[in-house]
Amino acid sequence: MGVAGFDRRDKWFLLLLGAIYMVNFIDRTILAVVGESIRNDLRLSDLQLGMLGGLAFSLFYAVLGIPLARLAERFSRVRLIAAVTILWSLMTALCGAAGSYLQLLLCRMGVGVGEAGFTPALVSMISDRFDVGRRALVFSLIALGVPLGGAVAAIAGSAMAQTIGWRWTMAAVGVPGLLLAVLLSITISEPERKDAGESADTPPFGQVLRRLARSPAFLHLTCGSGLVGLVGFGTNLFLIPLLVRRFDLLLSQAGLIFALSFSMATMVGQIFGGNLASRLIRRDVRWGAWAPAITVGLALPFYLLALYQSDWHVLVGFLFVATAMLYAFTPAVMTVTQTLVEPRMRASAAALHSFGQTVAGLGIGSVTLGYLSDKLAAYNYAGDYAAQCLGSGALSESRECITASATGLQHSMLISASVLAVAVFNYLIAARHLPTESAAALSR
């Protein structure tokens, strides 16, 4: 996996931060795993499910990521990550105690508040602890926690939800993060900020905004990642509901398929992409944008083919290929943005990149997917879909309702995939500007 060149302390750093990233993604993903159970229990629409899994989380995740990143540029990033890990873990556990849709919505907002502080502080620490040629590999290795977390959430979470219910499942998955936060606090030391002396002041946020607003490379990388996130996060949130509705699978079966076709595929893509990106970026920084442009362009037809399948076995194969290519270079894109600014701006740059990705992917994407799914389901239903399939007392589990909701969700996911073509265009534009902007950042 490319870890031979790391010493013991670096390997522990990779392992522990990777475990926290895994828990981060378990707590983020678990609602997608148990979402169909919640939808049936609370009689929710796909739009409401999209708000729970996306907008409620992403609104606070994106907005608060910026002030928390500013804290990471002034104070200990290790302590910040430990604190936010405790917060999101507690809020995940509290989701299981929610007595209404509104309470569940508020708890998911709390999860977003906690997770907002993690990635910017992590990327900033990586930039100070490792040289530029190894950052893409390091972040890719730590980011393996994302597909591992997705796999654990899908397999274990779906089995638990089927056995003990979605409420106890939410409570249980919040516990590991508390233990990892303690381990982080006592075993990882704060890295020294490279090229930023003790007297160096953190630039005002307005200065960071002006710098990045004048950076075509940063803007197009962020736009491209946001559009990829729209498709990726949408699949993450709605794949299990699609499998349950369209192929009449048990929740545990759908969870296993999710783990194979999405989580494991993401892991394969990131292992391959992280190693390759490190070598390519050393030769030419433009590969930080060229590589995702190529793989995202190749992923689009496989993704469309997967959604068209009437046999879930074939769907798994096509979706595995599409997901592996879609996520092969997303960690590399994040690390490339760090080359565009000086050290005291790195956490803010990472937060702003995450802001664009999260707002487009989880915020706009999940809600739009849910809205389209409901509208298209109503179009494919012979009667009054809202009255007969949604709401209290509705016959939501009738065959006609399930078929209409499955068709609506399938078609909404097909429509959303078209934005990948625009993402490719943005990455190609970013590649043109990367050499000049990276050199300028080094000279400051």
Secondary structure by P-SEA (a helix, b strand, c coil): cccccccaaaaaaaaaaaaaaaaaaaaacccccaaaaaaaaacccaaaaaaaaccccccccccaaaaaaaaaacccaaaaaaaaaaaaaaaaaaccccccaaaaaaaaaaaaaaacccaaaaaaaaaaacccccaaaaaaaaaaaaaaaaaaaaaaaaaaaacccaaaaaaaaacaaaaaaaaaacccccccccccccccccccaaaaaaaaaacaaaaaaaaaaaaaaaaaaaaaacaaaaaaccccccaaaaaaaaaaccaaaaaaaaaaaaaaaaaaaaaccccccaaaaaaaaaaaaaaaaaaacccaaaaaaaaaaaaaaaaccaaaaaaaaaaaccccaaaaaaaaaaaaaaaaacaaaaaaaaaaaaaaaaaaccccccccccccccccccaaaaaaaaaaaaaaaaaaccaaaaaaaaaaaaaacaaaaaaaaaac
